[in-house]
Amino acid sequence: MLQLLLFGALSVGGYFLLHMTVLKLPRCKSAAKLHGKTAVVTGANTGIGKTTAMDLARRGAKVILACRDRRRAEAAVQEIIQETGNQQVIFMQLDLASLQSVRSFADNFLKSESRLDLLINNAGLMTSGQTEDGFGMIFGVNHLGHFLLTVLLLDRLKASGPSRVVNVSSKAYKSGKVDFNCLTTHKALALGTNSIQLLERYCHSKLCNILFTYELAKRLQGSDVTCYSLHPGFIKTEIGRYASFWWRLFITPLIFLFAVDADSGAQTSLHCALEPGIEHLSGHYFTQCAPVLSIEPKARDDAAAKKLWELSESFCDL
């Protein structure tokens, strides 16, 4: 019994030591106040998105929670208002799996808001199925919906400059690729519906996020808008809530042992949104509140980034 208690104590101690040292992520150091500024955060009713929105509201920004689920989003609005005392926290309907919904959101936003200082493209999922427009769900939500949203709001971002676009990607991009033949033929990043195939498609979509940011930065040169992509870390979020039972059985222990909370996961998003003096790093990929200067060549493929942009434009009828 004594040995069992000792083992338990050492295990608990080791767990906390791991999270206080190796797994501890840097925090955003910016003390910026955001009174008079407006931010849009997609997927802001839970996880990293809600934590990001909470921080921006605490700094005084007007924060738009761009979400699909009205009930959960309105609950998040009330929680953020209660926690921060900022009454300028608003829900606006956005379903990234519908290009019409993206257009409606942009129309409503442009009619009601005179400025846009921060666009945080945070929402993401890993599930099978198709969007309303017939695209693979992972491609449609993780890349295409955010692509269209950003393009439709670019003029307002430029008019409000200096302003920033932050795209939440993932280190999973390292296992990703962009199969343009599959995209043009099947409107999806890959085929198949088992958990491994869904994970592969998620990786592909995260590479798309980085290539989109890279190309966007080129197209924004000469403007007062900058953009950044990032890896938030291995975070306890709901992104795998639609995964199969067997996948959740495999991943849950890993999340329990090694994942950190959403507050830690939001720090690099906040750094990219708020840190002064990083404008010259527009288009770069960040992790742990710092730019990654030795990113893999496929994430800096000029031809692939341009082709993805042009194909996305054609998919969105731009």
N, C-alpha and C positions, 0 to 999 in steps of 0.2 A: 504493500500500500504506500509506504514512504517513497519507494522508487517511482511509483506512478504519479504521486503528487509532485515529486521533484521534476519529472519529465514534463508534466503539465505546466509547472511554473516556468521552466526553461523555454518551453514552446511559446507561451504567452509573451515572455520577455523578448524572445527572438523575433516574434511577430512585430511587436511595437518598435524594437530597435531597427528592424528592416524598414519600417515605414517612416522612422524619424531620420534615417540616414540615406540608404541607397535609393529608396523610392520617393524621398521627399523632393518635391519640385520647387523651383524658384518662384517667387511671387512678383507680380507686376509692381514696380517701384514708383510709378507715376502718381503724383499728387494732384493731377489735373482736375479742375472743376469744370463742369459742363453746362452751367446755367445758360440758357438761350440756345443750346444745341439740341439737335434732334437725331435720334438713332433708331434704326430698324434692326431687329434681331429676329431671324427666322428660327422656328422650333424653340421658342422661348418659354414654353409652358412646363418644361422639365429639364433636368440635367444641366449640362454646361450652358445651354442657352438661357435658362432661367437665372442661373448664377451670374452670367454676364449682364443680363438685363438688370438684375438687382444692383450690381455694382455701378452701372451707368446711371441708374435712377438715384442711387445714393450720392452721386457726384453732381446731381442737379439737372441731368438731361431729361428732355421729353423722350420717352421710350415707347416705341410701337412694337408690341408683341405680334409678330406675323405668324399665325398658327392655323392649322386645319381644324382642330378640336375646340369648338367654342366653349364647352363646359370647363375643360381643363385650363384653357387660356384665361377665362374670366376668373377662375379660382387663383391662378398665378398672379393676375393683375391685382387682386385684392390683397394677396400675401405680400407682394412687393410694396404696395402703397402703405400697408400696415407696418412693414419693417423699416421703410425708408422715410416715411412722411411725405414723399413726393406724390402729389396728386396727378401729375402729368404722365401717367402710365396707362396706355390704351391698347385694347385688343383690336386688330383688324384681320379679317378672314383671309387666309392664304392657303390654298391647297396646291403644293408644288407638283402634284401628280396631274394637274390640269392646266394647260397653257392658257385657257380662257380665264381660269381663276387668277393666274399670275397677272394677266392683262387687267382684269377687274381690280385687283389689289393696287396695281400701279396707277390706274385711272383715279381710284378713290383717294389714294395717297396724294397724288399731284394736285387734286382739287382741294384737299383739306389742309395740306401742309406746305408752308412757303419755303422750307429749307430741308436739306438732308445732309448731315455732317458725317454720320457713320452708318455704313451698311454692313451688318455682320451676317454673312451667309453661313449659318450654323447648322441648320437642320440636316439630318441624314438618316438613312434606314438601310436595313439589310433584309430584304424579303423578296419573294417571287411575285409573279403577276405582271400586269401591264398597267400603264397609266391610261387616263381617259383618252389620250391621243394615240394609243397603240405602241408606245415606247416601253422597253423594259423598265420595270419600276425603279430599279436601282439607278440606272442611267438617267431616267426621267426626273427623279426627285433629287438625287445627289449632284447631278450636273446640269441638266438641261433647264429645269425650272429656275435654278439660281442664275444660269446664264441669261435667260430672258429677263428675269427680274432686274438684274444688274444693268443690262442694256437699256431697259425702259426707264431706269432711274438715273442714268448717267448725266443727262443734262441738268437735272436738279442738283446732283452732286457737284458738278462743275460750277454751277452758279453759287454754291454755298461754300466753295473752297476757302481755305484748305480742308479737304475732306478725305475720307479713307474707305476702302472696301477691304473687308477681312473675310477670307474663305477658309473655313475649317476643313482641313484635309486630314491626312493620317500617314504615319510611317508605313502603313500597309501599302502605300504607293509602290514600294520597292518590289512587291510581288505583282504589280499591275502591268498591263499593256493596253494599247488601244488598237483593236482590230477593226480597221475602217471598213473592211469588206463585210464583216458581220453587222456593223452599224448601218451600212447602206442597204444591206439585204434584209436584215431582221429587225432593225431599229433597236438593237440591244447590244451590250458589250460582249456577251457570250450567251451560249444556250445551256439548258440544264436547270434542274430545280432542287437537287439535293444540297445539303448544307455546305459541302466543300465547294460546289459550283457557285453557290450564292456568295460565299466568302471571297472567291476569286473575282466575281463581278464587283464586289465591294472594293477590292483592291484596285481594280481597273478604274472605278469611278473616282477614287482618291487621286490617281494619277491625272485623271481629267481635271480635277480641281486645281492641281498645281500647274498644268499646261495652260489652263484658262487664265490663271493669275499671271503667268509669264507673258502670254500674248496680250492680255489686258494692259499690263504695264507699258508695253510698247506703244499701244494705241492711245495711251493717256499722256505720253510724253508731250511736254509743252503746256499741259493743263495743271491745275492745282489739286488734282486728285491722285492719290497713291493707293497701291493695293498690295496685299500680303497674303500668303497661304501659310498654314501651320499644322503641326502635329501637337495635339493637346496632351498627349500622354496616354497611358493605359488607365482608362477612367471607368468608374462604376456608373454606367448610364443605362437607359432603356433601349439602346439601339438594337439589341438582339431580342427584343420582346416577341418578335414574330418567328423566331427560329424554332426548329424542330425540338422535340423533347430530348432526343439523343444528343443534339448539339448543346442544348442548355445543360444537360447532365455533365457533359465534358467541360464546358467553359466556366460553369458556376464556381467550382473550387478554385480555379485560377484567378477569377475575379475577386473572390473572397481573400485570397492570399496576397495578390500582387497589385490589384487595381487601387487607385486612389480616388478620393471623392471629387464631386463635380466642382467644388470651390477651387481645388488645386488644378483641375482640368481647364478652368476658365482663364487662368493667369496669362497664358501666352496669347489668347484672343485679346485680352485687355491690353497687354503689352503692345501688340500690333496696332490696336486702335488708339492708344493714348501716348505711347512713349515719344517724347520729342526727339528730333534729330535723326530719325530713321528714314526720312523721305528719299534719300539717295539709294535706299535698299528696296525701293518699290519693285515688285515682281518676285522678291525673294521668298524663300520658304524658311519658316522659323520653328524652333522647338526649344522648350525650357527658357523662354523669354530671350532668345538669341538667334541670330541668323545662322543657317546652315550653309557654309561656304563651299562645301565639297559634296554637293548634291549629285545624285546619279545622272549620267548623261541623258537618259531617256526623259528626264524631267526638264531638260533644257534643249529639247529637240525643236529647233525653229520650224522645221517643215511640218512636224506633227502638230505643234501648237497652232499654226496658221490653218492647217487643214481641219482641225477640230473646231476652230472658231467658224470657219466658212460653212462646214457641215451643220453646225449648231444653228447658224443663221438660216440656212435653208430649211431645217426642221421646224424652225419657229416662224417661217414665212416672213423674214425681215428683209 
